[in-house]
Amino acid sequence: MPITSSTLLPLELVDKCIGSRIHIIMKNDKEIVGTLLGFDDFVNMLLEDVTEYETTPEGRRVTKLDQILLNGNNITMLVPGGEMPDA
């Protein structure tokens, strides 16, 4: 597939998300919503104004954090502009 100006490579898409709200789904039962401050070549991500959602047997646990550093190996999906839906 030829690369055109409308085609984005994965790291280019992540780069365009810097400064924006993103919704990240982790390998464990956690989902993270926050503002992306930066990332590296391993897609380790630094976020601020973070809300962490964790599914537990007792229900959903919500934790608010000022900042978090995520290990790129544990990220399964990133939704640009995403917010956690109310459930």
PDB file of N, CA, C and O in Angstrom:
ATOM      1  N   MET A   1       0.848  -1.177   0.000  1.00  0.00           N
ATOM      2  CA  MET A   1       0.000   0.000   0.000  1.00  0.00           C
ATOM      3  C   MET A   1       0.893   1.239   0.000  1.00  0.00           C
ATOM      4  O   MET A   1       1.753   1.382   0.869  1.00  0.00           O
ATOM      5  N   PRO A   2       0.699   2.116  -0.947  1.00  0.00           N
ATOM      6  CA  PRO A   2       1.521   3.333  -0.980  1.00  0.00           C
ATOM      7  C   PRO A   2       1.137   4.274   0.155  1.00  0.00           C
ATOM      8  O   PRO A   2      -0.030   4.366   0.537  1.00  0.00           O
ATOM      9  N   ILE A   3       2.126   4.960   0.680  1.00  0.00           N
ATOM     10  CA  ILE A   3       1.887   5.926   1.750  1.00  0.00           C
ATOM     11  C   ILE A   3       1.530   7.263   1.112  1.00  0.00           C
ATOM     12  O   ILE A   3       2.285   7.803   0.305  1.00  0.00           O
ATOM     13  N   THR A   4       0.371   7.784   1.487  1.00  0.00           N
ATOM     14  CA  THR A   4      -0.076   9.078   0.979  1.00  0.00           C
ATOM     15  C   THR A   4      -0.090  10.068   2.135  1.00  0.00           C
ATOM     16  O   THR A   4       0.184   9.710   3.280  1.00  0.00           O
ATOM     17  N   SER A   5      -0.409  11.300   1.822  1.00  0.00           N
ATOM     18  CA  SER A   5      -0.434  12.319   2.874  1.00  0.00           C
ATOM     19  C   SER A   5      -1.547  12.057   3.883  1.00  0.00           C
ATOM     20  O   SER A   5      -1.485  12.560   5.005  1.00  0.00           O
ATOM     21  N   SER A   6      -2.571  11.274   3.507  1.00  0.00           N
ATOM     22  CA  SER A   6      -3.656  10.981   4.438  1.00  0.00           C
ATOM     23  C   SER A   6      -3.398   9.705   5.239  1.00  0.00           C
ATOM     24  O   SER A   6      -4.184   9.370   6.125  1.00  0.00           O
ATOM     25  N   THR A   7      -2.312   8.989   4.944  1.00  0.00           N
ATOM     26  CA  THR A   7      -1.973   7.772   5.667  1.00  0.00           C
ATOM     27  C   THR A   7      -1.071   8.118   6.849  1.00  0.00           C
ATOM     28  O   THR A   7      -0.074   8.825   6.701  1.00  0.00           O
ATOM     29  N   LEU A   8      -1.441   7.605   8.026  1.00  0.00           N
ATOM     30  CA  LEU A   8      -0.635   7.843   9.222  1.00  0.00           C
ATOM     31  C   LEU A   8      -0.052   6.527   9.703  1.00  0.00           C
ATOM     32  O   LEU A   8      -0.751   5.516   9.762  1.00  0.00           O
ATOM     33  N   LEU A   9       1.213   6.540  10.041  1.00  0.00           N
ATOM     34  CA  LEU A   9       1.830   5.398  10.683  1.00  0.00           C
ATOM     35  C   LEU A   9       1.455   5.428  12.163  1.00  0.00           C
ATOM     36  O   LEU A   9       1.123   6.493  12.684  1.00  0.00           O
ATOM     37  N   PRO A  10       1.498   4.283  12.853  1.00  0.00           N
ATOM     38  CA  PRO A  10       1.052   4.255  14.254  1.00  0.00           C
ATOM     39  C   PRO A  10       1.701   5.305  15.152  1.00  0.00           C
ATOM     40  O   PRO A  10       1.000   5.982  15.904  1.00  0.00           O
ATOM     41  N   LEU A  11       3.030   5.458  15.089  1.00  0.00           N
ATOM     42  CA  LEU A  11       3.676   6.447  15.955  1.00  0.00           C
ATOM     43  C   LEU A  11       3.307   7.874  15.564  1.00  0.00           C
ATOM     44  O   LEU A  11       3.294   8.764  16.415  1.00  0.00           O
ATOM     45  N   GLU A  12       3.007   8.102  14.286  1.00  0.00           N
ATOM     46  CA  GLU A  12       2.561   9.436  13.866  1.00  0.00           C
ATOM     47  C   GLU A  12       1.194   9.749  14.466  1.00  0.00           C
ATOM     48  O   GLU A  12       0.930  10.884  14.863  1.00  0.00           O
ATOM     49  N   LEU A  13       0.328   8.743  14.529  1.00  0.00           N
ATOM     50  CA  LEU A  13      -0.987   8.943  15.130  1.00  0.00           C
ATOM     51  C   LEU A  13      -0.846   9.268  16.617  1.00  0.00           C
ATOM     52  O   LEU A  13      -1.494  10.187  17.118  1.00  0.00           O
ATOM     53  N   VAL A  14      -0.003   8.518  17.318  1.00  0.00           N
ATOM     54  CA  VAL A  14       0.221   8.785  18.743  1.00  0.00           C
ATOM     55  C   VAL A  14       0.795  10.192  18.918  1.00  0.00           C
ATOM     56  O   VAL A  14       0.395  10.913  19.832  1.00  0.00           O
ATOM     57  N   ASP A  15       1.725  10.585  18.054  1.00  0.00           N
ATOM     58  CA  ASP A  15       2.322  11.921  18.131  1.00  0.00           C
ATOM     59  C   ASP A  15       1.265  13.009  17.964  1.00  0.00           C
ATOM     60  O   ASP A  15       1.330  14.040  18.633  1.00  0.00           O
ATOM     61  N   LYS A  16       0.297  12.792  17.083  1.00  0.00           N
ATOM     62  CA  LYS A  16      -0.772  13.777  16.882  1.00  0.00           C
ATOM     63  C   LYS A  16      -1.680  13.895  18.104  1.00  0.00           C
ATOM     64  O   LYS A  16      -2.396  14.885  18.251  1.00  0.00           O
ATOM     65  N   CYS A  17      -1.652  12.889  18.979  1.00  0.00           N
ATOM     66  CA  CYS A  17      -2.495  12.893  20.178  1.00  0.00           C
ATOM     67  C   CYS A  17      -1.877  13.652  21.348  1.00  0.00           C
ATOM     68  O   CYS A  17      -2.551  13.867  22.355  1.00  0.00           O
ATOM     69  N   ILE A  18      -0.615  14.062  21.244  1.00  0.00           N
ATOM     70  CA  ILE A  18       0.027  14.789  22.347  1.00  0.00           C
ATOM     71  C   ILE A  18      -0.769  16.063  22.638  1.00  0.00           C
ATOM     72  O   ILE A  18      -1.079  16.841  21.736  1.00  0.00           O
ATOM     73  N   GLY A  19      -1.087  16.251  23.904  1.00  0.00           N
ATOM     74  CA  GLY A  19      -1.880  17.398  24.330  1.00  0.00           C
ATOM     75  C   GLY A  19      -3.375  17.143  24.296  1.00  0.00           C
ATOM     76  O   GLY A  19      -4.158  18.003  24.697  1.00  0.00           O
ATOM     77  N   SER A  20      -3.781  15.972  23.822  1.00  0.00           N
ATOM     78  CA  SER A  20      -5.201  15.631  23.711  1.00  0.00           C
ATOM     79  C   SER A  20      -5.590  14.557  24.718  1.00  0.00           C
ATOM     80  O   SER A  20      -4.737  13.848  25.252  1.00  0.00           O
ATOM     81  N   ARG A  21      -6.890  14.450  24.969  1.00  0.00           N
ATOM     82  CA  ARG A  21      -7.422  13.387  25.819  1.00  0.00           C
ATOM     83  C   ARG A  21      -7.412  12.084  25.031  1.00  0.00           C
ATOM     84  O   ARG A  21      -7.769  12.052  23.854  1.00  0.00           O
ATOM     85  N   ILE A  22      -6.999  11.009  25.699  1.00  0.00           N
ATOM     86  CA  ILE A  22      -7.003   9.689  25.079  1.00  0.00           C
ATOM     87  C   ILE A  22      -7.543   8.665  26.067  1.00  0.00           C
ATOM     88  O   ILE A  22      -7.460   8.844  27.282  1.00  0.00           O
ATOM     89  N   HIS A  23      -8.094   7.598  25.524  1.00  0.00           N
ATOM     90  CA  HIS A  23      -8.616   6.472  26.308  1.00  0.00           C
ATOM     91  C   HIS A  23      -7.731   5.283  25.978  1.00  0.00           C
ATOM     92  O   HIS A  23      -7.610   4.902  24.814  1.00  0.00           O
ATOM     93  N   ILE A  24      -7.108   4.690  27.001  1.00  0.00           N
ATOM     94  CA  ILE A  24      -6.180   3.579  26.805  1.00  0.00           C
ATOM     95  C   ILE A  24      -6.727   2.343  27.501  1.00  0.00           C
ATOM     96  O   ILE A  24      -7.129   2.395  28.663  1.00  0.00           O
ATOM     97  N   ILE A  25      -6.736   1.232  26.773  1.00  0.00           N
ATOM     98  CA  ILE A  25      -7.135  -0.051  27.342  1.00  0.00           C
ATOM     99  C   ILE A  25      -5.863  -0.850  27.589  1.00  0.00           C
ATOM    100  O   ILE A  25      -5.048  -1.042  26.687  1.00  0.00           O
ATOM    101  N   MET A  26      -5.709  -1.310  28.819  1.00  0.00           N
ATOM    102  CA  MET A  26      -4.517  -2.039  29.235  1.00  0.00           C
ATOM    103  C   MET A  26      -4.752  -3.548  29.159  1.00  0.00           C
ATOM    104  O   MET A  26      -5.893  -3.993  29.037  1.00  0.00           O
ATOM    105  N   LYS A  27      -3.670  -4.336  29.230  1.00  0.00           N
ATOM    106  CA  LYS A  27      -3.768  -5.798  29.203  1.00  0.00           C
ATOM    107  C   LYS A  27      -4.534  -6.342  30.404  1.00  0.00           C
ATOM    108  O   LYS A  27      -5.281  -7.312  30.276  1.00  0.00           O
ATOM    109  N   ASN A  28      -4.356  -5.726  31.566  1.00  0.00           N
ATOM    110  CA  ASN A  28      -5.102  -6.165  32.746  1.00  0.00           C
ATOM    111  C   ASN A  28      -6.496  -5.552  32.682  1.00  0.00           C
ATOM    112  O   ASN A  28      -6.877  -5.014  31.642  1.00  0.00           O
ATOM    113  N   ASP A  29      -7.243  -5.617  33.736  1.00  0.00           N
ATOM    114  CA  ASP A  29      -8.613  -5.101  33.727  1.00  0.00           C
ATOM    115  C   ASP A  29      -8.664  -3.612  34.033  1.00  0.00           C
ATOM    116  O   ASP A  29      -9.507  -3.164  34.811  1.00  0.00           O
ATOM    117  N   LYS A  30      -7.765  -2.843  33.425  1.00  0.00           N
ATOM    118  CA  LYS A  30      -7.743  -1.402  33.665  1.00  0.00           C
ATOM    119  C   LYS A  30      -7.920  -0.635  32.363  1.00  0.00           C
ATOM    120  O   LYS A  30      -7.470  -1.055  31.296  1.00  0.00           O
ATOM    121  N   GLU A  31      -8.589   0.499  32.488  1.00  0.00           N
ATOM    122  CA  GLU A  31      -8.692   1.454  31.389  1.00  0.00           C
ATOM    123  C   GLU A  31      -8.288   2.802  31.954  1.00  0.00           C
ATOM    124  O   GLU A  31      -8.620   3.142  33.090  1.00  0.00           O
ATOM    125  N   ILE A  32      -7.569   3.563  31.147  1.00  0.00           N
ATOM    126  CA  ILE A  32      -7.003   4.840  31.573  1.00  0.00           C
ATOM    127  C   ILE A  32      -7.498   5.928  30.626  1.00  0.00           C
ATOM    128  O   ILE A  32      -7.475   5.761  29.406  1.00  0.00           O
ATOM    129  N   VAL A  33      -7.945   7.039  31.198  1.00  0.00           N
ATOM    130  CA  VAL A  33      -8.305   8.215  30.409  1.00  0.00           C
ATOM    131  C   VAL A  33      -7.478   9.374  30.938  1.00  0.00           C
ATOM    132  O   VAL A  33      -7.459   9.633  32.141  1.00  0.00           O
ATOM    133  N   GLY A  34      -6.790  10.074  30.034  1.00  0.00           N
ATOM    134  CA  GLY A  34      -5.972  11.194  30.464  1.00  0.00           C
ATOM    135  C   GLY A  34      -5.482  12.009  29.284  1.00  0.00           C
ATOM    136  O   GLY A  34      -5.789  11.706  28.131  1.00  0.00           O
ATOM    137  N   THR A  35      -4.720  13.042  29.586  1.00  0.00           N
ATOM    138  CA  THR A  35      -4.135  13.904  28.563  1.00  0.00           C
ATOM    139  C   THR A  35      -2.708  13.439  28.306  1.00  0.00           C
ATOM    140  O   THR A  35      -1.892  13.387  29.226  1.00  0.00           O
ATOM    141  N   LEU A  36      -2.409  13.103  27.059  1.00  0.00           N
ATOM    142  CA  LEU A  36      -1.091  12.593  26.694  1.00  0.00           C
ATOM    143  C   LEU A  36      -0.066  13.725  26.696  1.00  0.00           C
ATOM    144  O   LEU A  36      -0.212  14.709  25.971  1.00  0.00           O
ATOM    145  N   LEU A  37       0.974  13.573  27.523  1.00  0.00           N
ATOM    146  CA  LEU A  37       2.058  14.560  27.572  1.00  0.00           C
ATOM    147  C   LEU A  37       3.209  14.178  26.652  1.00  0.00           C
ATOM    148  O   LEU A  37       3.868  15.050  26.085  1.00  0.00           O
ATOM    149  N   GLY A  38       3.454  12.879  26.501  1.00  0.00           N
ATOM    150  CA  GLY A  38       4.556  12.433  25.656  1.00  0.00           C
ATOM    151  C   GLY A  38       4.667  10.926  25.652  1.00  0.00           C
ATOM    152  O   GLY A  38       3.991  10.233  26.413  1.00  0.00           O
ATOM    153  N   PHE A  39       5.545  10.418  24.768  1.00  0.00           N
ATOM    154  CA  PHE A  39       5.780   8.985  24.651  1.00  0.00           C
ATOM    155  C   PHE A  39       7.160   8.778  24.058  1.00  0.00           C
ATOM    156  O   PHE A  39       7.771   9.713  23.540  1.00  0.00           O
ATOM    157  N   ASP A  40       7.653   7.533  24.137  1.00  0.00           N
ATOM    158  CA  ASP A  40       8.953   7.220  23.557  1.00  0.00           C
ATOM    159  C   ASP A  40       8.801   6.165  22.462  1.00  0.00           C
ATOM    160  O   ASP A  40       7.682   5.807  22.096  1.00  0.00           O
ATOM    161  N   ASP A  41       9.926   5.666  21.937  1.00  0.00           N
ATOM    162  CA  ASP A  41       9.895   4.691  20.844  1.00  0.00           C
ATOM    163  C   ASP A  41       9.265   3.365  21.249  1.00  0.00           C
ATOM    164  O   ASP A  41       8.855   2.589  20.385  1.00  0.00           O
ATOM    165  N   PHE A  42       9.180   3.092  22.552  1.00  0.00           N
ATOM    166  CA  PHE A  42       8.565   1.859  23.042  1.00  0.00           C
ATOM    167  C   PHE A  42       7.095   2.078  23.386  1.00  0.00           C
ATOM    168  O   PHE A  42       6.439   1.184  23.922  1.00  0.00           O
ATOM    169  N   VAL A  43       6.583   3.259  23.079  1.00  0.00           N
ATOM    170  CA  VAL A  43       5.215   3.686  23.359  1.00  0.00           C
ATOM    171  C   VAL A  43       4.912   3.673  24.864  1.00  0.00           C
ATOM    172  O   VAL A  43       3.761   3.505  25.268  1.00  0.00           O
ATOM    173  N   ASN A  44       5.954   3.853  25.687  1.00  0.00           N
ATOM    174  CA  ASN A  44       5.723   4.177  27.094  1.00  0.00           C
ATOM    175  C   ASN A  44       5.113   5.572  27.079  1.00  0.00           C
ATOM    176  O   ASN A  44       5.599   6.449  26.365  1.00  0.00           O
ATOM    177  N   MET A  45       4.060   5.790  27.853  1.00  0.00           N
ATOM    178  CA  MET A  45       3.326   7.052  27.773  1.00  0.00           C
ATOM    179  C   MET A  45       3.255   7.756  29.114  1.00  0.00           C
ATOM    180  O   MET A  45       3.095   7.124  30.158  1.00  0.00           O
ATOM    181  N   LEU A  46       3.376   9.080  29.068  1.00  0.00           N
ATOM    182  CA  LEU A  46       3.190   9.925  30.238  1.00  0.00           C
ATOM    183  C   LEU A  46       1.889  10.688  30.042  1.00  0.00           C
ATOM    184  O   LEU A  46       1.710  11.390  29.046  1.00  0.00           O
ATOM    185  N   LEU A  47       0.973  10.540  31.015  1.00  0.00           N
ATOM    186  CA  LEU A  47      -0.319  11.214  30.955  1.00  0.00           C
ATOM    187  C   LEU A  47      -0.524  12.048  32.205  1.00  0.00           C
ATOM    188  O   LEU A  47       0.036  11.751  33.260  1.00  0.00           O
ATOM    189  N   GLU A  48      -1.337  13.102  32.080  1.00  0.00           N
ATOM    190  CA  GLU A  48      -1.720  13.912  33.234  1.00  0.00           C
ATOM    191  C   GLU A  48      -3.236  13.987  33.309  1.00  0.00           C
ATOM    192  O   GLU A  48      -3.936  13.621  32.365  1.00  0.00           O
ATOM    193  N   ASP A  49      -3.739  14.471  34.453  1.00  0.00           N
ATOM    194  CA  ASP A  49      -5.180  14.580  34.685  1.00  0.00           C
ATOM    195  C   ASP A  49      -5.846  13.242  34.355  1.00  0.00           C
ATOM    196  O   ASP A  49      -6.714  13.156  33.487  1.00  0.00           O
ATOM    197  N   VAL A  50      -5.414  12.205  35.072  1.00  0.00           N
ATOM    198  CA  VAL A  50      -5.735  10.818  34.737  1.00  0.00           C
ATOM    199  C   VAL A  50      -6.873  10.280  35.600  1.00  0.00           C
ATOM    200  O   VAL A  50      -6.953  10.552  36.798  1.00  0.00           O
ATOM    201  N   THR A  51      -7.747   9.509  34.959  1.00  0.00           N
ATOM    202  CA  THR A  51      -8.736   8.707  35.665  1.00  0.00           C
ATOM    203  C   THR A  51      -8.494   7.259  35.278  1.00  0.00           C
ATOM    204  O   THR A  51      -8.467   6.920  34.095  1.00  0.00           O
ATOM    205  N   GLU A  52      -8.319   6.403  36.285  1.00  0.00           N
ATOM    206  CA  GLU A  52      -8.068   4.981  36.067  1.00  0.00           C
ATOM    207  C   GLU A  52      -9.326   4.211  36.464  1.00  0.00           C
ATOM    208  O   GLU A  52      -9.850   4.386  37.564  1.00  0.00           O
ATOM    209  N   TYR A  53      -9.803   3.358  35.558  1.00  0.00           N
ATOM    210  CA  TYR A  53     -10.982   2.534  35.803  1.00  0.00           C
ATOM    211  C   TYR A  53     -10.527   1.081  35.882  1.00  0.00           C
ATOM    212  O   TYR A  53      -9.893   0.572  34.957  1.00  0.00           O
ATOM    213  N   GLU A  54     -10.850   0.418  36.987  1.00  0.00           N
ATOM    214  CA  GLU A  54     -10.456  -0.980  37.166  1.00  0.00           C
ATOM    215  C   GLU A  54     -11.693  -1.809  37.479  1.00  0.00           C
ATOM    216  O   GLU A  54     -12.470  -1.467  38.372  1.00  0.00           O
ATOM    217  N   THR A  55     -11.872  -2.899  36.740  1.00  0.00           N
ATOM    218  CA  THR A  55     -12.989  -3.799  36.979  1.00  0.00           C
ATOM    219  C   THR A  55     -12.587  -4.807  38.046  1.00  0.00           C
ATOM    220  O   THR A  55     -11.596  -5.522  37.900  1.00  0.00           O
ATOM    221  N   THR A  56     -13.368  -4.854  39.120  1.00  0.00           N
ATOM    222  CA  THR A  56     -13.114  -5.785  40.219  1.00  0.00           C
ATOM    223  C   THR A  56     -14.379  -6.615  40.444  1.00  0.00           C
ATOM    224  O   THR A  56     -15.438  -6.267  39.922  1.00  0.00           O
ATOM    225  N   PRO A  57     -14.290  -7.701  41.207  1.00  0.00           N
ATOM    226  CA  PRO A  57     -15.495  -8.484  41.508  1.00  0.00           C
ATOM    227  C   PRO A  57     -16.573  -7.658  42.220  1.00  0.00           C
ATOM    228  O   PRO A  57     -17.759  -7.970  42.119  1.00  0.00           O
ATOM    229  N   GLU A  58     -16.166  -6.618  42.930  1.00  0.00           N
ATOM    230  CA  GLU A  58     -17.122  -5.760  43.642  1.00  0.00           C
ATOM    231  C   GLU A  58     -17.724  -4.685  42.745  1.00  0.00           C
ATOM    232  O   GLU A  58     -18.668  -4.008  43.152  1.00  0.00           O
ATOM    233  N   GLY A  59     -17.210  -4.515  41.558  1.00  0.00           N
ATOM    234  CA  GLY A  59     -17.686  -3.471  40.650  1.00  0.00           C
ATOM    235  C   GLY A  59     -16.521  -2.690  40.078  1.00  0.00           C
ATOM    236  O   GLY A  59     -15.375  -3.138  40.131  1.00  0.00           O
ATOM    237  N   ARG A  60     -16.815  -1.526  39.532  1.00  0.00           N
ATOM    238  CA  ARG A  60     -15.770  -0.705  38.930  1.00  0.00           C
ATOM    239  C   ARG A  60     -15.179   0.241  39.969  1.00  0.00           C
ATOM    240  O   ARG A  60     -15.903   0.954  40.663  1.00  0.00           O
ATOM    241  N   ARG A  61     -13.845   0.233  40.063  1.00  0.00           N
ATOM    242  CA  ARG A  61     -13.131   1.137  40.968  1.00  0.00           C
ATOM    243  C   ARG A  61     -12.547   2.267  40.130  1.00  0.00           C
ATOM    244  O   ARG A  61     -11.921   2.027  39.098  1.00  0.00           O
ATOM    245  N   VAL A  62     -12.754   3.498  40.581  1.00  0.00           N
ATOM    246  CA  VAL A  62     -12.269   4.679  39.863  1.00  0.00           C
ATOM    247  C   VAL A  62     -11.229   5.378  40.732  1.00  0.00           C
ATOM    248  O   VAL A  62     -11.472   5.667  41.904  1.00  0.00           O
ATOM    249  N   THR A  63     -10.055   5.647  40.133  1.00  0.00           N
ATOM    250  CA  THR A  63      -8.970   6.323  40.839  1.00  0.00           C
ATOM    251  C   THR A  63      -8.533   7.539  40.030  1.00  0.00           C
ATOM    252  O   THR A  63      -8.296   7.434  38.826  1.00  0.00           O
ATOM    253  N   LYS A  64      -8.428   8.682  40.680  1.00  0.00           N
ATOM    254  CA  LYS A  64      -7.951   9.912  40.034  1.00  0.00           C
ATOM    255  C   LYS A  64      -6.474  10.105  40.366  1.00  0.00           C
ATOM    256  O   LYS A  64      -6.066   9.951  41.517  1.00  0.00           O
ATOM    257  N   LEU A  65      -5.675  10.443  39.353  1.00  0.00           N
ATOM    258  CA  LEU A  65      -4.238  10.658  39.524  1.00  0.00           C
ATOM    259  C   LEU A  65      -3.817  11.935  38.806  1.00  0.00           C
ATOM    260  O   LEU A  65      -4.387  12.292  37.775  1.00  0.00           O
ATOM    261  N   ASP A  66      -2.813  12.625  39.357  1.00  0.00           N
ATOM    262  CA  ASP A  66      -2.275  13.809  38.678  1.00  0.00           C
ATOM    263  C   ASP A  66      -1.515  13.406  37.419  1.00  0.00           C
ATOM    264  O   ASP A  66      -1.717  13.982  36.350  1.00  0.00           O
ATOM    265  N   GLN A  67      -0.628  12.399  37.556  1.00  0.00           N
ATOM    266  CA  GLN A  67       0.172  11.912  36.421  1.00  0.00           C
ATOM    267  C   GLN A  67       0.364  10.411  36.541  1.00  0.00           C
ATOM    268  O   GLN A  67       0.269   9.841  37.628  1.00  0.00           O
ATOM    269  N   ILE A  68       0.639   9.779  35.397  1.00  0.00           N
ATOM    270  CA  ILE A  68       0.953   8.356  35.387  1.00  0.00           C
ATOM    271  C   ILE A  68       1.898   8.078  34.224  1.00  0.00           C
ATOM    272  O   ILE A  68       1.797   8.699  33.167  1.00  0.00           O
ATOM    273  N   LEU A  69       2.816   7.139  34.431  1.00  0.00           N
ATOM    274  CA  LEU A  69       3.712   6.662  33.380  1.00  0.00           C
ATOM    275  C   LEU A  69       3.306   5.230  33.072  1.00  0.00           C
ATOM    276  O   LEU A  69       3.380   4.363  33.942  1.00  0.00           O
ATOM    277  N   LEU A  70       2.876   4.975  31.838  1.00  0.00           N
ATOM    278  CA  LEU A  70       2.411   3.651  31.435  1.00  0.00           C
ATOM    279  C   LEU A  70       3.489   2.928  30.653  1.00  0.00           C
ATOM    280  O   LEU A  70       4.143   3.519  29.794  1.00  0.00           O
ATOM    281  N   ASN A  71       3.676   1.648  30.949  1.00  0.00           N
ATOM    282  CA  ASN A  71       4.596   0.796  30.206  1.00  0.00           C
ATOM    283  C   ASN A  71       3.920   0.393  28.898  1.00  0.00           C
ATOM    284  O   ASN A  71       2.838  -0.194  28.907  1.00  0.00           O
ATOM    285  N   GLY A  72       4.556   0.707  27.784  1.00  0.00           N
ATOM    286  CA  GLY A  72       3.990   0.415  26.472  1.00  0.00           C
ATOM    287  C   GLY A  72       3.681  -1.048  26.239  1.00  0.00           C
ATOM    288  O   GLY A  72       2.798  -1.365  25.442  1.00  0.00           O
ATOM    289  N   ASN A  73       4.392  -1.965  26.922  1.00  0.00           N
ATOM    290  CA  ASN A  73       4.129  -3.396  26.763  1.00  0.00           C
ATOM    291  C   ASN A  73       2.752  -3.794  27.268  1.00  0.00           C
ATOM    292  O   ASN A  73       2.226  -4.833  26.868  1.00  0.00           O
ATOM    293  N   ASN A  74       2.161  -2.992  28.135  1.00  0.00           N
ATOM    294  CA  ASN A  74       0.870  -3.332  28.730  1.00  0.00           C
ATOM    295  C   ASN A  74      -0.311  -2.635  28.063  1.00  0.00           C
ATOM    296  O   ASN A  74      -1.452  -2.817  28.488  1.00  0.00           O
ATOM    297  N   ILE A  75      -0.056  -1.847  27.030  1.00  0.00           N
ATOM    298  CA  ILE A  75      -1.124  -1.134  26.330  1.00  0.00           C
ATOM    299  C   ILE A  75      -1.630  -2.001  25.183  1.00  0.00           C
ATOM    300  O   ILE A  75      -0.847  -2.455  24.349  1.00  0.00           O
ATOM    301  N   THR A  76      -2.957  -2.233  25.145  1.00  0.00           N
ATOM    302  CA  THR A  76      -3.520  -3.018  24.043  1.00  0.00           C
ATOM    303  C   THR A  76      -4.220  -2.148  23.007  1.00  0.00           C
ATOM    304  O   THR A  76      -4.228  -2.485  21.822  1.00  0.00           O
ATOM    305  N   MET A  77      -4.807  -1.034  23.437  1.00  0.00           N
ATOM    306  CA  MET A  77      -5.513  -0.183  22.480  1.00  0.00           C
ATOM    307  C   MET A  77      -5.529   1.257  22.967  1.00  0.00           C
ATOM    308  O   MET A  77      -5.608   1.522  24.167  1.00  0.00           O
ATOM    309  N   LEU A  78      -5.452   2.178  22.022  1.00  0.00           N
ATOM    310  CA  LEU A  78      -5.485   3.608  22.309  1.00  0.00           C
ATOM    311  C   LEU A  78      -6.585   4.223  21.460  1.00  0.00           C
ATOM    312  O   LEU A  78      -6.630   4.017  20.247  1.00  0.00           O
ATOM    313  N   VAL A  79      -7.475   4.981  22.098  1.00  0.00           N
ATOM    314  CA  VAL A  79      -8.569   5.642  21.387  1.00  0.00           C
ATOM    315  C   VAL A  79      -8.340   7.147  21.472  1.00  0.00           C
ATOM    316  O   VAL A  79      -8.537   7.738  22.534  1.00  0.00           O
ATOM    317  N   PRO A  80      -7.927   7.781  20.370  1.00  0.00           N
ATOM    318  CA  PRO A  80      -7.727   9.233  20.396  1.00  0.00           C
ATOM    319  C   PRO A  80      -9.033   9.958  20.699  1.00  0.00           C
ATOM    320  O   PRO A  80     -10.087   9.624  20.156  1.00  0.00           O
ATOM    321  N   GLY A  81      -8.945  10.956  21.576  1.00  0.00           N
ATOM    322  CA  GLY A  81     -10.126  11.747  21.908  1.00  0.00           C
ATOM    323  C   GLY A  81     -11.153  10.988  22.712  1.00  0.00           C
ATOM    324  O   GLY A  81     -12.260  11.480  22.930  1.00  0.00           O
ATOM    325  N   GLY A  82     -10.800   9.789  23.156  1.00  0.00           N
ATOM    326  CA  GLY A  82     -11.770   8.943  23.841  1.00  0.00           C
ATOM    327  C   GLY A  82     -11.979   9.313  25.288  1.00  0.00           C
ATOM    328  O   GLY A  82     -11.062   9.770  25.970  1.00  0.00           O
ATOM    329  N   GLU A  83     -13.188   9.112  25.742  1.00  0.00           N
ATOM    330  CA  GLU A  83     -13.536   9.240  27.155  1.00  0.00           C
ATOM    331  C   GLU A  83     -14.187   7.933  27.574  1.00  0.00           C
ATOM    332  O   GLU A  83     -14.765   7.229  26.747  1.00  0.00           O
ATOM    333  N   MET A  84     -14.094   7.612  28.842  1.00  0.00           N
ATOM    334  CA  MET A  84     -14.688   6.387  29.358  1.00  0.00           C
ATOM    335  C   MET A  84     -16.200   6.543  29.372  1.00  0.00           C
ATOM    336  O   MET A  84     -16.714   7.503  29.947  1.00  0.00           O
ATOM    337  N   PRO A  85     -16.929   5.610  28.743  1.00  0.00           N
ATOM    338  CA  PRO A  85     -18.391   5.713  28.760  1.00  0.00           C
ATOM    339  C   PRO A  85     -18.942   5.422  30.152  1.00  0.00           C
ATOM    340  O   PRO A  85     -18.358   4.639  30.902  1.00  0.00           O
ATOM    341  N   ASP A  86     -20.052   6.042  30.493  1.00  0.00           N
ATOM    342  CA  ASP A  86     -20.714   5.750  31.764  1.00  0.00           C
ATOM    343  C   ASP A  86     -21.362   4.383  31.667  1.00  0.00           C
ATOM    344  O   ASP A  86     -22.047   4.076  30.692  1.00  0.00           O
ATOM    345  N   ALA A  87     -21.140   3.564  32.685  1.00  0.00           N
ATOM    346  CA  ALA A  87     -21.731   2.218  32.673  1.00  0.00           C
ATOM    347  C   ALA A  87     -22.241   1.855  34.044  1.00  0.00           C
ATOM    348  O   ALA A  87     -22.772   0.761  34.235  1.00  0.00           O
TER     349      ALA A  87
END
